[in-house]
Amino acid sequence: MSLIEDIKLEEGFSPVVYKCSEGFDTIGYGTRLPLSKAEAELILISRLSAMKAELAEKQPLILELPKNVQEIIFNMTYQMGINGVLNFKKMWNALQVKNYNEASRQMLSSLWEKQTPNRAKRLAERMAKS
């Protein structure tokens, strides 16, 4: 048995925070909270990788777009989830024909923009410049 498998067996897994036997907030395979920035970045990288693959499977157009446009869409997806970003039908239609100004307008014509206006405006401005 590998060391990783051995620790997984001994620690058990919890997807939610729990108190360990010593009273510390813990998650995953015995990971004590709070996380370090390095640990949080590893989680971010892992989640982004899985999210990008799933979005590409559900909306292959993403792979045809320029890298900067992909990154804008991935940023949106990280915040609102895959289904959330897939609901931007008019934005996707604009992206299909490489009309980045219209895609930007569609980003700003949304509940998302009302909920997180600063982020939406920053990303829409980047989209319009694409």
C-alpha positions as CSV (number, residue, x, y, z in Angstrom):
1,M,0.0,0.0,0.0
2,S,1.3,3.5,-0.9
3,L,1.8,6.1,1.8
4,I,-1.1,8.1,0.4
5,E,-3.5,5.2,0.4
6,D,-2.4,4.3,3.9
7,I,-3.1,7.9,5.2
8,K,-6.4,7.9,3.4
9,L,-7.4,4.7,5.1
10,E,-6.3,5.9,8.5
11,E,-7.7,9.4,8.3
12,G,-10.9,8.8,6.4
13,F,-12.5,11.4,4.1
14,S,-14.9,14.2,4.9
15,P,-16.0,16.7,2.3
16,V,-17.3,19.0,5.0
17,V,-15.6,20.6,8.0
18,Y,-15.6,18.6,11.2
19,K,-13.9,18.7,14.6
20,C,-11.0,16.2,14.9
21,S,-10.4,14.3,18.1
22,E,-8.3,17.2,19.3
23,G,-11.0,19.7,18.5
24,F,-9.4,21.3,15.4
25,D,-11.5,22.2,12.3
26,T,-10.6,19.6,9.8
27,I,-11.6,18.7,6.2
28,G,-10.7,16.1,3.5
29,Y,-8.2,13.5,4.7
30,G,-7.3,15.1,8.1
31,T,-6.4,18.5,6.8
32,R,-6.4,21.0,9.6
33,L,-7.9,24.4,8.8
34,P,-7.2,27.1,8.0
35,L,-5.5,26.3,4.8
36,S,-2.2,27.9,3.7
37,K,-2.3,30.0,0.5
38,A,-0.2,27.2,-1.2
39,E,-2.8,24.6,-0.2
40,A,-5.7,26.8,-1.4
41,E,-3.9,27.4,-4.7
42,L,-3.5,23.7,-5.2
43,I,-7.2,23.2,-4.7
44,L,-8.0,26.1,-7.1
45,I,-5.7,24.6,-9.8
46,S,-7.3,21.2,-9.4
47,R,-10.9,22.6,-9.5
48,L,-10.1,24.8,-12.5
49,S,-8.7,21.9,-14.4
50,A,-11.8,19.8,-13.8
51,M,-14.1,22.7,-14.6
52,K,-12.3,23.5,-17.9
53,A,-12.6,19.9,-19.1
54,E,-16.3,19.7,-18.2
55,L,-17.1,23.0,-19.8
56,A,-15.2,22.0,-23.0
57,E,-17.2,18.8,-23.1
58,K,-20.5,20.6,-22.7
59,Q,-19.6,23.6,-24.9
60,P,-16.8,22.7,-27.3
61,L,-16.8,26.2,-28.8
62,I,-14.7,27.3,-25.8
63,L,-11.7,25.5,-27.4
64,E,-12.0,27.5,-30.6
65,L,-11.9,30.9,-28.8
66,P,-8.7,33.0,-28.2
67,K,-7.0,32.2,-25.0
68,N,-7.9,35.5,-23.4
69,V,-11.6,35.0,-24.2
70,Q,-11.4,31.4,-22.8
71,E,-9.9,32.8,-19.6
72,I,-12.8,35.3,-19.2
73,I,-15.3,32.5,-19.7
74,F,-13.5,30.3,-17.3
75,N,-13.4,33.1,-14.7
76,M,-17.2,33.5,-15.1
77,T,-17.6,29.7,-14.8
78,Y,-15.6,29.4,-11.7
79,Q,-17.9,32.0,-10.0
80,M,-21.3,30.8,-11.3
81,G,-20.8,27.2,-12.3
82,I,-21.0,25.5,-15.6
83,N,-24.8,25.6,-15.9
84,G,-24.8,29.2,-15.0
85,V,-22.4,30.3,-17.8
86,L,-24.1,28.0,-20.3
87,N,-27.3,29.9,-19.7
88,F,-25.7,33.0,-21.3
89,K,-27.2,31.9,-24.7
90,K,-26.9,35.2,-26.4
91,M,-23.3,35.6,-25.2
92,W,-22.5,32.2,-26.7
93,N,-24.2,33.1,-30.0
94,A,-22.0,36.2,-30.1
95,L,-18.9,34.2,-29.4
96,Q,-19.8,31.8,-32.2
97,V,-19.5,34.6,-34.7
98,K,-16.5,36.2,-32.9
99,N,-18.5,39.3,-32.0
100,Y,-16.8,40.1,-28.7
101,N,-18.5,43.5,-28.3
102,E,-21.9,41.8,-28.3
103,A,-20.7,39.1,-26.0
104,S,-19.6,41.8,-23.6
105,R,-23.0,43.5,-23.8
106,Q,-24.7,40.2,-23.1
107,M,-22.5,39.7,-20.1
108,L,-23.6,43.0,-18.7
109,S,-27.3,42.4,-19.5
110,S,-27.7,39.8,-16.8
111,L,-28.5,39.0,-13.2
112,W,-24.8,38.1,-12.7
113,E,-23.9,41.8,-13.5
114,K,-26.4,43.0,-10.9
115,Q,-25.1,40.5,-8.3
116,T,-21.4,41.1,-8.8
117,P,-21.2,44.4,-10.8
118,N,-17.5,45.1,-10.4
119,R,-16.3,41.6,-11.5
120,A,-18.8,41.6,-14.4
121,K,-17.7,45.0,-15.6
122,R,-14.0,44.1,-15.4
123,L,-14.6,40.9,-17.4
124,A,-16.9,42.5,-19.9
125,E,-14.4,45.2,-20.6
126,R,-11.7,42.6,-21.3
127,M,-14.2,40.8,-23.5
128,A,-14.9,43.9,-25.5
129,K,-11.2,44.5,-26.1
130,S,-10.7,40.9,-27.5
